[in-house]
Amino acid sequence: MRSRRYDPDLTPPWKRTRPVPEVPAEPGLVVEEVTTGFCGAVVRCEKTAQGFTVTLEDRFGRHRVFPMEPRGFLLEGRAVTLVRPRAVAPPAPAAPRRTASGSIAVPGARARVARAGRIYVEGRHDAELVEKVWGDDLRIEGVVVEYLEGVDDLPAVVEAFGPTPEARLGVLVDHLVPGSKESRIAERVTDENVLVVGHPYVDVWQAVKPSALGIGAWPDVPRGQDWKTGVCRALGWPGNTGAAWQRILGCVRDYRDLEPGLLGPVERLIDHVTVGGPAGP
């Protein structure tokens, strides 16, 4: 009588976990992490005290780090186990850190004493957006941003400021398009030490790309309605425009989340103000 050989694994066949392919985590490979649903391209693999990890980058540029666990990822809808690539190219030299505006950051730089020159913007939201994206640059250059309550009295504001070659003034105006009230006011400012530029948007909210907020486009608001209130209503947001702005501002990471129609004018203002008078050390 022959003896039978028994499989040492007594788990019933229908309960056994099927093996899954091992896939090298090559840079650029797009996978989905099974527990969070985070989908992105492989940026790098690293060894830690707990094992290997993989960094994924989604289409918005956000990075997440995950442990390379068995069956931890989906590739084209199928479970896989990511493994470290056999040959990993040496890491590229670290790129210099950049500010939110895209400028090269200066490590350890201290804010300069404020220049006599200034940049004026129309409102608090404009000032907060400029600070978030260009704040590092402005502090290094010693440029202060102040806000106006509209531009109706702009000529008088300019006269009171008293611009000079050593104390230049830059002004950012909302909805500065041909034939608008704002353009007619701006034309009355003729001092060569003052630069008035603007963006074409009804409000600075529109200077934030819709994609940064996860919407297809900014809503069309009928004439005669308050634009910000109309936007909140169309998007299903609460009517508190202050809270809505904080929501928008929180979605802005850097200059890539802003429209070119705002980027260019702000850069021109910074250049204009910093050409003249010296900043403190």
C-alpha positions as CSV (number, residue, x, y, z in Angstrom):
1,M,0.0,0.0,0.0
2,R,1.5,3.3,-1.1
3,S,1.5,6.3,1.2
4,R,0.0,9.5,0.0
5,R,1.8,12.8,0.1
6,Y,-0.1,15.6,1.7
7,D,0.4,19.3,1.0
8,P,1.7,20.9,4.2
9,D,-0.6,23.9,3.6
10,L,-4.0,22.7,4.9
11,T,-5.8,25.9,3.8
12,P,-8.7,25.0,1.5
13,P,-7.9,25.8,-2.2
14,W,-10.7,28.3,-2.5
15,K,-9.3,30.3,0.5
16,R,-5.7,30.4,-0.7
17,T,-4.4,33.8,-2.0
18,R,-3.3,33.6,-5.6
19,P,0.2,34.8,-6.3
20,V,0.4,38.1,-8.2
21,P,3.1,39.4,-10.5
22,E,6.0,41.3,-9.2
23,V,6.6,44.5,-11.1
24,P,9.7,46.7,-10.9
25,A,8.8,50.2,-9.7
26,E,10.4,52.0,-12.6
27,P,10.1,55.8,-12.7
28,G,7.0,56.8,-14.6
29,L,5.0,53.6,-14.0
30,V,1.4,54.5,-13.2
31,V,-0.2,52.5,-10.4
32,E,-3.0,52.8,-7.9
33,E,-2.5,52.2,-4.2
34,V,-5.2,49.7,-3.1
35,T,-6.2,51.1,0.3
36,T,-6.4,54.8,-0.5
37,G,-7.1,54.8,-4.2
38,F,-4.3,57.3,-4.8
39,C,-3.2,57.0,-8.4
40,G,0.1,58.3,-9.7
41,A,3.3,57.8,-11.4
42,V,6.3,56.3,-9.6
43,V,8.8,59.0,-8.8
44,R,11.4,57.1,-6.7
45,C,12.0,54.1,-4.4
46,E,13.7,54.4,-1.1
47,K,15.0,52.1,1.6
48,T,13.8,52.8,5.1
49,A,14.2,51.1,8.5
50,Q,10.8,49.4,7.9
51,G,11.6,48.3,4.3
52,F,11.2,49.8,0.9
53,T,8.8,52.7,0.0
54,V,7.6,54.1,-3.2
55,T,6.7,57.8,-3.9
56,L,3.8,58.4,-6.3
57,E,3.0,61.7,-8.0
58,D,-0.6,62.3,-9.2
59,R,-1.7,64.5,-12.1
60,F,-2.0,67.5,-9.8
61,G,1.7,67.2,-8.8
62,R,0.9,65.9,-5.3
63,H,3.3,63.4,-3.8
64,R,2.4,60.4,-1.5
65,V,4.7,57.8,0.0
66,F,3.6,54.2,0.4
67,P,5.2,51.0,1.7
68,M,5.9,48.4,-1.0
69,E,3.8,45.7,0.4
70,P,2.6,42.5,-1.3
71,R,-0.5,43.0,-3.4
72,G,-0.3,46.7,-2.4
73,F,-1.0,48.2,-5.8
74,L,-3.2,47.9,-8.9
75,L,-1.7,48.0,-12.4
76,E,-4.3,48.5,-15.1
77,G,-6.8,47.2,-12.7
78,R,-4.9,44.0,-11.6
79,A,-3.2,43.5,-8.2
80,V,0.6,43.5,-8.3
81,T,3.5,43.6,-5.9
82,L,5.9,46.4,-6.6
83,V,9.6,45.5,-6.2
84,R,12.7,47.6,-6.3
85,P,14.1,47.9,-9.8
86,R,17.2,45.8,-10.3
87,A,19.3,48.7,-11.7
88,V,18.6,52.1,-10.1
89,A,20.2,55.0,-11.7
90,P,22.2,57.3,-9.3
91,P,20.0,60.1,-8.0
92,A,20.2,63.3,-10.0
93,P,21.7,66.3,-8.2
94,A,19.1,68.0,-6.1
95,A,17.5,70.9,-8.0
96,P,17.6,74.2,-6.2
97,R,14.5,74.9,-4.1
98,R,12.2,77.4,-5.7
99,T,9.7,79.8,-4.2
100,A,6.0,79.7,-4.9
101,S,6.6,82.2,-7.7
102,G,9.1,80.0,-9.4
103,S,12.2,82.0,-8.3
104,I,15.3,80.2,-7.0
105,A,15.1,80.3,-3.2
106,V,17.9,81.9,-1.2
107,P,18.6,79.6,1.9
108,G,18.8,81.6,5.1
109,A,18.0,84.9,3.4
110,R,16.6,87.5,5.8
111,A,13.9,90.0,4.9
112,R,15.3,93.4,3.9
113,V,14.3,96.7,5.4
114,A,11.3,97.9,3.5
115,R,11.9,100.1,0.4
116,A,10.3,103.5,0.1
117,G,8.5,102.2,-3.0
118,R,5.3,100.3,-2.6
119,I,2.9,98.1,-4.6
120,Y,-0.8,98.9,-4.2
121,V,-3.5,96.3,-5.0
122,E,-7.3,96.8,-5.0
123,G,-8.4,94.7,-2.1
124,R,-7.5,92.2,0.6
125,H,-8.0,89.2,-1.5
126,D,-5.6,90.5,-4.1
127,A,-3.0,91.2,-1.3
128,E,-3.4,87.8,0.2
129,L,-2.9,86.1,-3.2
130,V,0.2,88.1,-4.0
131,E,1.6,87.4,-0.6
132,K,1.0,83.7,-0.9
133,V,2.8,83.3,-4.3
134,W,5.3,86.2,-4.2
135,G,5.8,86.7,-0.5
136,D,9.3,85.2,-0.4
137,D,10.5,87.4,-3.3
138,L,8.9,90.5,-1.8
139,R,10.6,90.1,1.5
140,I,14.0,89.5,0.0
141,E,13.5,92.7,-2.1
142,G,12.1,94.7,0.7
143,V,8.8,95.4,-1.1
144,V,5.6,96.1,0.9
145,V,2.2,95.4,-0.6
146,E,-0.8,97.5,0.6
147,Y,-4.4,97.4,-0.6
148,L,-6.8,100.1,-1.6
149,E,-10.6,100.0,-1.4
150,G,-11.1,100.3,-5.1
151,V,-9.4,102.6,-7.6
152,D,-11.9,105.5,-7.9
153,D,-9.5,107.8,-6.1
154,L,-6.3,106.5,-7.6
155,P,-5.0,109.8,-8.9
156,A,-5.4,111.4,-5.4
157,V,-3.8,108.3,-3.8
158,V,-0.8,108.6,-6.2
159,E,-0.5,112.4,-5.4
160,A,-0.6,111.7,-1.7
161,F,2.1,109.0,-2.0
162,G,4.5,111.4,-3.8
163,P,6.4,108.9,-6.0
164,T,10.0,109.7,-6.9
165,P,12.8,107.7,-8.7
166,E,13.8,106.5,-5.3
167,A,10.3,105.7,-4.2
168,R,8.4,104.1,-7.1
169,L,4.8,103.1,-6.9
170,G,3.2,100.1,-8.6
171,V,-0.6,99.6,-8.8
172,L,-2.4,96.4,-9.7
173,V,-5.9,97.0,-11.0
174,D,-8.7,94.5,-11.4
175,H,-10.5,94.2,-14.8
176,L,-8.2,96.6,-16.6
177,V,-9.5,96.2,-20.1
178,P,-10.0,98.8,-22.9
179,G,-13.1,101.0,-22.4
180,S,-13.6,100.0,-18.7
181,K,-14.0,102.5,-15.9
182,E,-10.8,101.2,-14.5
183,S,-8.9,101.9,-17.7
184,R,-10.1,105.4,-17.8
185,I,-9.0,106.0,-14.2
186,A,-5.6,104.5,-14.9
187,E,-5.1,106.8,-17.9
188,R,-5.2,109.8,-15.6
189,V,-2.1,108.6,-13.8
190,T,0.9,109.9,-15.9
191,D,3.7,110.1,-13.4
192,E,6.7,108.2,-14.9
193,N,7.5,106.8,-11.4
194,V,4.2,105.1,-11.3
195,L,3.3,101.9,-13.1
196,V,-0.3,100.9,-13.3
197,V,-1.0,97.4,-14.7
198,G,-3.9,95.1,-14.4
199,H,-5.5,91.8,-15.2
200,P,-8.5,91.2,-17.4
201,Y,-10.6,89.3,-14.8
202,V,-13.7,90.7,-13.1
203,D,-12.2,89.7,-9.8
204,V,-8.9,88.3,-8.7
205,W,-10.7,85.0,-7.9
206,Q,-10.8,84.4,-11.6
207,A,-7.0,84.6,-11.7
208,V,-6.9,81.2,-10.0
209,K,-7.1,78.4,-12.6
210,P,-10.4,76.4,-12.3
211,S,-8.3,73.2,-12.4
212,A,-6.7,74.2,-9.1
213,L,-10.2,74.1,-7.6
214,G,-11.3,70.9,-9.3
215,I,-13.9,72.7,-11.5
216,G,-14.2,72.9,-15.2
217,A,-14.6,76.7,-15.5
218,W,-15.6,79.7,-13.5
219,P,-19.4,80.2,-13.8
220,D,-21.0,82.9,-15.9
221,V,-22.7,85.4,-13.6
222,P,-25.5,87.5,-15.2
223,R,-24.9,91.3,-15.3
224,G,-26.4,93.1,-12.4
225,Q,-25.6,90.4,-9.9
226,D,-22.8,90.5,-7.4
227,W,-20.2,88.4,-9.1
228,K,-18.8,86.6,-6.0
229,T,-22.2,85.8,-4.6
230,G,-23.3,84.5,-8.0
231,V,-20.2,82.3,-8.2
232,C,-20.9,80.8,-4.8
233,R,-24.5,80.1,-5.8
234,A,-23.6,78.5,-9.1
235,L,-21.0,76.3,-7.5
236,G,-23.2,75.3,-4.6
237,W,-21.0,76.9,-2.0
238,P,-22.3,78.7,1.1
239,G,-23.0,82.4,0.5
240,N,-20.2,83.5,2.8
241,T,-17.7,85.0,0.2
242,G,-15.0,85.4,2.8
243,A,-15.1,81.6,3.5
244,A,-15.3,81.0,-0.2
245,W,-12.1,83.0,-0.8
246,Q,-10.2,81.1,1.9
247,R,-11.3,77.9,0.2
248,I,-9.9,79.2,-3.1
249,L,-6.7,80.6,-1.6
250,G,-6.1,77.2,0.1
251,C,-6.0,75.5,-3.3
252,V,-3.3,77.7,-4.6
253,R,0.1,76.1,-4.2
254,D,2.3,78.2,-6.4
255,Y,2.4,80.2,-9.7
256,R,1.3,77.2,-11.7
257,D,-2.2,77.5,-10.2
258,L,-2.5,81.1,-11.5
259,E,-3.5,82.4,-14.9
260,P,-0.8,84.1,-17.0
261,G,-2.9,87.2,-17.1
262,L,-2.0,87.8,-13.4
263,L,1.6,86.4,-13.4
264,G,3.0,88.9,-15.9
265,P,1.5,92.1,-14.4
266,V,2.7,91.2,-10.9
267,E,6.3,90.4,-12.1
268,R,6.3,93.8,-13.9
269,L,5.3,95.6,-10.8
270,I,8.0,94.0,-8.7
271,D,10.6,94.9,-11.4
272,H,9.4,98.4,-11.5
273,V,9.5,99.0,-7.8
274,T,12.9,97.4,-7.3
275,V,14.7,99.3,-10.1
276,G,14.7,102.6,-8.2
277,G,15.5,103.2,-4.6
278,P,17.8,101.0,-2.6
279,A,16.6,98.5,0.0
280,G,18.1,98.2,3.4
281,P,20.4,95.3,4.3
